[in-house]
């Protein structure tokens, strides 16, 4: 299938199942999802996407062939933040679930989705976008101005 058959569009609540499937595939490819956990994880993802759309907590985009086939997906989760002198805006976004089907990689779909997310964040006045990049994705993000940071820490709860 040719990447030119796909168009990027904002996802809707009706895409929650396809977005959940894409997230499952992403974590399978990363080797971070055991087969026995797949259906429970898929259900949690479906519920999270429904909440995201119903609560206005984010937006997603998909590369769609017009007949229901999704070849790529990206989700932008909204976060409130405290302003700083360098970044006065009180919103930022976290990119998650960035995935392209193996057969469509290298065709520009990830770039098209990323551009849509960056433009959407700029229109909304976000201070910045953040993400956790895979090794394969680093080049794409760097080409769009993302920079690695060494001052972030986390505490899994």
Beta strands, then each sheet from edge to edge (+ up, - down):
strand 1: 7-10
strand 2: 58-64
strand 3: 70-80
strand 4: 91-100
strand 5: 129-131
sheet 1: 1+ 2- 3+ 4- 5-
end
